[in-house]
């Protein structure tokens, strides 16, 4: 009886928050191939870098589009971020997210997105 009750409570907990595991591809309501610019901001110092190089954009998207964003148990508000990523189509920002947050929801990623974004950021030219 205890195991049934425990299973029931666990199921309610998982579905109660209403968050689902997703990918950038799931969250992005447009065609990722239409992204024309990616901007990355380093949260530790505010440095911003961007690229409009289609090959670099598609390579980055290929690396991150299937990363699984798993809802974090702790959804309490946090301050700061490591990196912020913004996708643009033309002059319009179409999605902005940080490594552990999409919209107002917090996630863990599998595999870890941080080294991929760090490497991408390091390879980009600094913006003035």
MIFIBA-439492 format. One line per 3 residues: number of its first residue (from 1); for each residue x negated, y, z negated of N, C-alpha, C. Coordinates in steps of 0.001 Angstrom, whole numbers, plus 500000, padded with zeros to 6 digits. Atoms other than C-alpha are relative to their C-alpha. Layout:
BEGIN
NUM	X Y Z X Y Z X Y Z; ... .
! end
This chain:
BEGIN
1	499178 498810 500000 500000 500000 500000 499129 501260 500000; 500890 498834 500061 497163 502402 499132 499358 500272 501358; 500656 499812 498700 495479 501794 502485 500969 500581 501023 .
4	499003 499440 499079 498714 502562 504357 500196 501480 499703; 499828 498608 500389 499187 505773 502384 498780 500825 500392; 501230 499308 499631 495555 506748 502918 499923 500224 501512 .
7	499988 499870 498538 495853 506091 506661 500985 501068 500439; 498969 499014 499673 499026 508175 506797 499496 501416 499705; 500528 498676 500377 497408 511118 504953 498883 500417 500955 .
10	501094 499700 499085 494312 510913 507167 500528 500404 501380; 499395 499682 498702 496458 510909 510324 500641 501374 499981; 499383 498676 500123 498431 513923 509110 498924 501075 499970 .
13	501089 499025 500076 495188 515713 508284 499419 500277 501380; 500599 499831 498677 493766 515115 511748 500944 500693 500978; 499059 499384 499074 496918 516130 513575 500557 501301 499461 .
16	499439 498810 500631 497926 518820 511106 499338 501282 500436; 500683 498770 499618 495308 521306 512191 500306 500356 501453; 499587 499717 498635 496537 521009 515785 498861 500165 500988 .
19	501139 499854 499099 493048 521135 517244 499668 498668 500636; 500374 501207 499283 491928 518668 519833 498540 500088 500421; 501333 500057 499428 488526 517554 520990 500125 500464 501450 .
22	499942 499486 498635 487787 519373 524245 498609 500229 500553; 501241 499626 499319 485130 520289 526749 500189 501397 500573; 499884 498699 499328 484357 523619 528432 500879 499849 501229 .
25	499189 500269 498809 485894 522091 531541 501491 499961 499641; 498607 500028 500455 489129 521449 529560 500496 501407 499658; 499605 498688 500518 489177 524930 528022 500082 501052 501105 .
28	500058 499012 498917 488315 526872 531181 501157 499763 500951; 498768 500184 499223 491572 527406 533023 499814 500264 501489; 500291 499724 498596 489869 528229 536321 498982 498984 500504 .
31	501003 500882 499421 487383 526522 538626 498609 500462 499554; 501339 499636 500482 483941 526498 536990 499043 500356 501141; 500870 499685 498860 482357 526645 540450 500148 501450 500456 .
34	499783 498601 499639 483769 530188 540795 499278 500977 499076; 500751 499126 500904 481623 531521 537927 498883 500656 500799; 500990 499269 499207 479459 534252 539477 498879 500600 499145 .
37	501026 499470 500905 477516 535383 536399 500169 499351 498642; 499982 500469 501384 476580 534026 532999 499125 500952 499197; 500745 499150 500927 475515 536312 530167 499864 499249 498685 .
40	500257 500625 501288 473915 534976 526990 499427 501058 499072; 500485 499058 501009 473421 537074 523851 499416 499200 498848; 500672 500614 501141 470953 536026 521153 500523 500682 498742 .
43	499399 499430 501205 472782 536533 517848 498999 500429 498952; 500989 499634 501015 469561 536861 515860 499430 501398 500212; 500589 498672 499737 468416 540055 517597 500804 500842 500981 .
46	499143 499245 499088 471154 541119 520034 499497 500076 501430; 500503 499989 498627 469014 540567 523138 500993 499314 500926; 499043 500510 499024 471165 539978 526193 499271 499662 501285 .
49	500563 500405 498717 470198 538087 529319 501128 499467 500866; 498953 500442 499082 472252 537337 532414 499379 499511 501296; 500430 500451 498681 471973 535579 535720 501197 499970 500940 .
52	499016 500127 498927 473880 535771 538970 499519 498981 501027; 500559 501016 499112 471703 533096 540591 500906 498769 499984; 498996 501064 499922 474269 530537 541775 499418 498632 499638 .
55	500637 501279 500319 471825 527632 541501 499814 499842 498490; 500169 500031 501456 471001 528505 537864 501343 499838 499301; 498663 500064 500590 474703 529002 537053 500551 498581 500098 .
58	499446 501345 499808 475760 525663 538539 499224 498948 499207; 500823 500927 500777 472859 523871 536859 500393 500056 498514; 499608 499839 501399 473808 525303 533444 501391 499410 499763 .
61	498635 500505 500146 477497 524542 533945 500005 498465 500036; 500076 501466 499917 476639 520978 534952 499537 499403 498677; 500529 500505 501268 474708 520551 531693 500987 500132 498842 .
64	499134 499756 501162 477394 521970 529387 501470 499631 500197; 498550 500145 499764 480745 521274 531053 500617 498765 499361; 499451 501218 500588 481142 517777 529608 499598 499795 498543 .
67	500316 500103 501424 479769 518467 526133 501319 499993 499231; 498778 500129 500775 482410 517448 523636 499975 500965 498825; 499806 499093 501128 483622 520137 521231 501006 499326 499073 .
70	499205 500749 500963 484936 518306 518174 500410 500962 498886; 499565 499064 501042 487080 520330 515739 499277 499758 498681; 500678 500091 501293 485143 521082 512562 501043 499858 498900 .
73	499095 500147 501141 486767 520023 509302 500240 501341 499343; 499914 498693 500652 486028 523439 507817 500286 501065 501056; 499605 498974 499042 487907 526074 509811 499959 501402 499374 .
76	500072 498680 500633 487141 528931 507388 499105 500918 500823; 500699 499005 499187 485880 532138 509017 498518 500066 499650; 501445 499912 500171 482138 532513 509524 499493 501309 500573 .
79	500642 498793 499482 479827 535440 510164 498795 499607 500836; 501187 500188 499189 477187 535631 512867 500116 498844 500980; 500049 501056 499002 476247 533347 515728 498576 499869 500499 .
82	501322 500200 499408 473165 531840 517352 499954 500584 501403; 499903 499501 498626 474156 532494 520964 501469 500166 500362; 498681 499771 499428 477217 533925 522663 499861 499856 501508 .
85	500054 500240 498555 477930 532808 526232 501268 500556 500629; 498854 499455 499280 480185 534687 528652 499876 499630 501462; 499911 500290 498576 481225 533469 532092 500785 501126 500660 .
88	499329 498959 499223 482238 536032 534708 500360 499468 501382; 499660 500148 498587 484032 535864 538011 500099 501430 500517; 500093 498595 499606 483069 539099 539724 499693 500826 498766 .
91	500209 499130 501163 483303 541875 537124 500830 499585 498792; 499074 500389 501055 485859 540022 534994 499445 498853 499157; 500390 501065 500926 484838 538055 531908 501151 498999 499936 .
94	498949 501010 499963 486741 534775 532125 500011 499089 498779; 500058 500769 501246 485565 532990 528960 498784 500487 499221; 501107 499660 500886 483403 533875 525985 500086 499043 498822 .
97	500021 500916 501136 482334 531407 523321 498618 500014 499369; 501285 500187 500663 479600 530792 520789 499803 498501 499812; 500337 501419 500017 477893 527476 520138 500955 499143 499179 .
100	499122 500795 500851 480309 526401 517423 501418 500561 499908; 498680 499384 500067 483402 528493 518172 500525 500307 501403; 499303 499646 498775 485857 528737 521040 501326 500594 499556 .
103	498814 499309 500506 488656 531240 520548 499779 500272 498529; 500129 499812 501450 489260 531353 516811 499770 498687 499273; 500154 501333 500575 488503 527680 516248 498536 499578 500001 .
106	501381 500424 500182 485283 526085 515026 499829 498526 500364; 500269 501336 499475 483687 522980 516526 498574 499567 499701; 501318 500618 499927 480743 520628 516341 499893 499480 501422 .
109	500143 500464 498620 479286 519602 519684 499232 498687 500063; 500655 501285 499766 478224 516211 520975 499789 499841 501493; 501250 499765 500722 475567 516240 522246 499883 501464 499589 .
112	500221 498654 500513 474230 519348 520526 499758 500970 501158; 500107 499021 498910 474671 522352 522836 498843 500981 499783; 501005 498984 500307 472066 524516 521063 498719 499889 500832 .
115	501246 500042 499218 468888 523198 522784 500214 500316 501477; 499718 499712 498591 470538 523478 526208 500110 501499 500215; 499840 498544 499888 471528 527118 525636 498683 500702 499719 .
118	501313 499422 500316 468156 527919 524059 499068 499957 501215; 500857 500167 498824 466318 526567 527100 500464 500913 501144; 499433 499148 498963 468650 528398 529508 499676 501464 499714 .
121	500275 498624 500405 468248 531658 527573 498528 500351 500208; 501454 499767 499877 464458 531353 527508 499575 500152 501457; 500354 499959 498583 464361 530872 531286 500552 501243 500705 .
124	499373 498826 499389 466462 533992 531960 499158 501244 499770; 500687 498717 500158 465085 537520 532439 500768 500866 499006; 499351 499112 500959 465762 539990 529645 500649 501189 500695 .
127	499263 498874 499432 468363 542665 530448 499578 501295 499299; 500332 498695 500596 467584 546348 529904 501221 500648 499413 .
! end
